[in-house]
Amino acid sequence: MTEDMKKIEAVLDGKVRPSLRAHGGEIQVDHWEDGVLYVKLLGQCAGCPSADLTNETLVEAELTAALPELVRKVAVVQTVSDELWEQAKRLLRDHRL
């Protein structure tokens, strides 16, 4: 892990993850490119109607305030959980759609 990524992870660990975990959520860095940090919201945060607001007011706000030289924008990568994929495959297999 690069020193820059260590700084990003430190802000996530100290400022962002505790708030997300309090609501059953989690965050994972997908990648970082040209000042944009791409993240996945996991747990209860994945697919939550407030996910965009959480990203803007918590994740992006904390990272851009703490590390303006590294992060100017945070984008959420939409994901589907492994459990949901497995459930969908089972349904398709069982119903032969």
C-alpha positions as CSV (number, residue, x, y, z in Angstrom):
1,M,0.0,0.0,0.0
2,T,1.4,3.4,-0.9
3,E,1.9,6.2,1.6
4,D,-1.0,8.1,0.0
5,M,-3.3,5.2,0.3
6,K,-2.3,4.8,4.0
7,K,-3.3,8.4,4.6
8,I,-6.7,7.8,2.9
9,E,-7.3,4.6,4.9
10,A,-6.3,6.5,8.1
11,V,-9.0,9.1,7.5
12,L,-11.5,6.4,6.7
13,D,-10.6,4.5,9.8
14,G,-10.7,7.5,12.1
15,K,-13.5,9.6,10.7
16,V,-15.7,7.6,8.4
17,R,-15.9,3.9,9.3
18,P,-17.1,4.5,12.9
19,S,-20.1,6.4,11.7
20,L,-20.9,3.9,9.0
21,R,-20.5,0.9,11.4
22,A,-22.9,2.5,13.9
23,H,-25.5,2.0,11.2
24,G,-24.4,-1.5,10.1
25,G,-22.4,-0.2,7.1
26,E,-18.9,-0.4,5.9
27,I,-16.7,1.2,3.2
28,Q,-14.1,-0.3,0.9
29,V,-11.7,1.5,-1.4
30,D,-12.1,0.3,-5.0
31,H,-9.4,2.5,-6.5
32,W,-7.9,6.0,-6.6
33,E,-7.2,7.9,-9.8
34,D,-6.5,11.5,-10.6
35,G,-7.8,12.8,-7.3
36,V,-11.0,10.8,-7.4
37,L,-11.4,8.0,-4.8
38,Y,-13.8,5.3,-5.9
39,V,-15.4,3.4,-3.0
40,K,-17.9,0.7,-2.4
41,L,-20.5,1.1,0.3
42,L,-21.1,-2.2,2.0
43,G,-23.5,-3.7,4.6
44,Q,-26.5,-1.6,5.4
45,C,-25.1,1.2,3.3
46,A,-25.1,-0.7,0.1
47,G,-28.3,0.3,-1.8
48,C,-29.5,2.6,1.0
49,P,-31.6,5.4,-0.2
50,S,-29.4,7.8,1.7
51,A,-26.1,6.5,0.3
52,D,-25.5,9.5,-1.9
53,L,-26.1,11.9,1.0
54,T,-23.8,9.8,3.2
55,N,-21.1,9.9,0.6
56,E,-21.4,13.6,0.1
57,T,-21.8,14.8,3.7
58,L,-19.6,12.2,5.4
59,V,-17.2,10.4,3.2
60,E,-16.3,13.1,0.7
61,A,-16.5,15.9,3.3
62,E,-14.0,14.2,5.6
63,L,-11.6,13.1,3.0
64,T,-11.5,16.4,1.1
65,A,-11.1,18.3,4.3
66,A,-8.3,16.1,5.6
67,L,-6.5,15.4,2.4
68,P,-7.3,18.1,-0.2
69,E,-4.0,17.5,-1.9
70,L,-5.0,13.8,-2.5
71,V,-8.8,13.6,-2.8
72,R,-11.0,16.1,-4.5
73,K,-14.0,13.9,-5.2
74,V,-15.4,10.5,-3.9
75,A,-17.5,8.4,-6.2
76,V,-19.5,5.4,-5.1
77,V,-19.1,2.3,-7.2
78,Q,-22.4,0.5,-7.3
79,T,-22.1,-3.1,-6.3
80,V,-24.3,-6.1,-5.6
81,S,-23.4,-8.3,-2.6
82,D,-22.1,-11.9,-3.2
83,E,-25.2,-13.1,-1.3
84,L,-27.5,-11.4,-3.6
85,W,-25.7,-12.7,-6.7
86,E,-25.9,-16.3,-5.3
87,Q,-29.6,-15.8,-4.5
88,A,-30.3,-14.6,-8.1
89,K,-28.4,-17.5,-9.6
90,R,-30.4,-20.0,-7.4
91,L,-33.6,-18.4,-8.5
92,L,-32.7,-18.6,-12.2
93,R,-31.4,-22.1,-11.8
94,D,-34.5,-23.3,-9.9
95,H,-37.0,-21.6,-12.2
96,R,-35.1,-22.1,-15.4
97,L,-35.9,-18.6,-16.7
